[in-house]
Amino acid sequence: MRVFLLGAGASKSYGQSPSGQRMPIARDFFQTFDKLEISANPWVLQEGLLGYLLHNGVRDPHAYLRTGVDIEALHSKIEEAREKAIRENRDFIDFMIENRAYVELIFIFASVINEIQNGPISNPHLSIARHLTPDDAVITFNWDTLMDRALAEGTAWRIDFGYGVTPRAIFSDGWRAPRQADGANAPKLLKLHGSTNWITAYPLVEGGQTVLTHDLDPGTLHIFESATEPYPCWAGRYMHGYQPFSYGYYPPNLLEVPGRAAPEGHMILSVRPKVPWRPEGTAPNDGLVSMPLIIPPVQNKTYDLFGSLFSTLWTSAEDLLAAADQIIIIGYSFPITDRQSNSLFTKAFMRRSSMPRIVIIDPAPERVAEKFRSEFGIADTHLLVLKEYFSGEFDLAAVL
């Protein structure tokens, strides 16, 4: 059994985007954002992020974000300030400055990815899919749906059962229940940091804790598959012209989902300011307002906000890594903000009675290769290191 582990380098291999852009890295995120048409769309909200920076002494927030600032470090700083405001029960206005910036960045992350992946099915990911058997698995820390579309095209994998967890509902020009099928005939896809096409409700703070605005089990998963016509979303701001597994800035609202009741003595008030430079949407706006379900690249990742969803996925990933005969790592560098990934491998390898064959494909593989030697105990006889970029032309058959 083989496991493919995909990092940012695998997403970077996608060069077929009509936008002309590749997936960004942490230090060129906003430069990439500027090159996308959506950056000029008034529905794509940035005021909260810019306001946060102004509030913290940045004189020209727009220019600051284009200086090569590490977007992961910035989001971590915002997240820390947000959590501190919750712990200290600070003034509501102060908390909202940090909270709005935090949520807006999640939407911007998802939007940039959706714009870039909104094109033909990825050839590099199709090459992976075509080498997979039903016993194999793909584990990814990426939010994009490049692998998802490739699996749906090249294998028996389907969105209804293929993520290792059962969704409550799937959006395909309307919400539907997942279809029952036997996933044993398809490879698995585990997305350990969520996905741009996974949908949840907004977070709010209640009793000093962050909770979700729906009144379901917090691990409840909704999944977006496709849309060819307008759907209900925030302020009716539906955007058309997207391939399956991708959508415009606003995902569809959650229908027939109960909202969280206000605490006793309180009421929930929704306010939407209208401004002349932001045109009104024409799609419906009923249902519970939704947002992408992704774990942002911050130091303290909020897996627990989503109940048992991510613990289930990480446990399944550990089981796969503990059993795999071969592990192929494509473009994953074990970044410092992903401390959990190091623990994942440590726990999985401690369970093993045999040494797997490790293949590392990366243009700068030295640090990762040394990590497998010194920290995970992989002998050079079981380690193949390929110092090159992954692409659609890469000969996977030669290394499997």
Secondary structure as GFF3:
##gff-version 3
##sequence-region A 1 400
A	DSSP	beta_strand	2	6	.	.	.	ID=ss1
A	DSSP	alpha_helix	8	12	.	.	.	ID=ss2
A	DSSP	three_ten_helix	26	28	.	.	.	ID=ss3
A	DSSP	alpha_helix	29	34	.	.	.	ID=ss4
A	DSSP	three_ten_helix	37	40	.	.	.	ID=ss5
A	DSSP	alpha_helix	47	55	.	.	.	ID=ss6
A	DSSP	alpha_helix	61	65	.	.	.	ID=ss7
A	DSSP	alpha_helix	71	87	.	.	.	ID=ss8
A	DSSP	alpha_helix	92	117	.	.	.	ID=ss9
A	DSSP	alpha_helix	123	129	.	.	.	ID=ss10
A	DSSP	beta_strand	137	140	.	.	.	ID=ss11
A	DSSP	alpha_helix	146	154	.	.	.	ID=ss12
A	DSSP	beta_strand	169	172	.	.	.	ID=ss13
A	DSSP	beta_strand	175	176	.	.	.	ID=ss14
A	DSSP	three_ten_helix	183	185	.	.	.	ID=ss15
A	DSSP	beta_strand	188	191	.	.	.	ID=ss16
A	DSSP	beta_strand	194	201	.	.	.	ID=ss17
A	DSSP	beta_strand	203	206	.	.	.	ID=ss18
A	DSSP	beta_strand	209	212	.	.	.	ID=ss19
A	DSSP	beta_strand	222	226	.	.	.	ID=ss20
A	DSSP	three_ten_helix	234	236	.	.	.	ID=ss21
A	DSSP	beta_strand	290	294	.	.	.	ID=ss22
A	DSSP	three_ten_helix	303	306	.	.	.	ID=ss23
A	DSSP	alpha_helix	309	323	.	.	.	ID=ss24
A	DSSP	beta_strand	326	330	.	.	.	ID=ss25
A	DSSP	alpha_helix	339	350	.	.	.	ID=ss26
A	DSSP	beta_strand	357	362	.	.	.	ID=ss27
A	DSSP	alpha_helix	366	374	.	.	.	ID=ss28
A	DSSP	three_ten_helix	380	382	.	.	.	ID=ss29
A	DSSP	beta_strand	383	387	.	.	.	ID=ss30
A	DSSP	three_ten_helix	396	398	.	.	.	ID=ss31
###
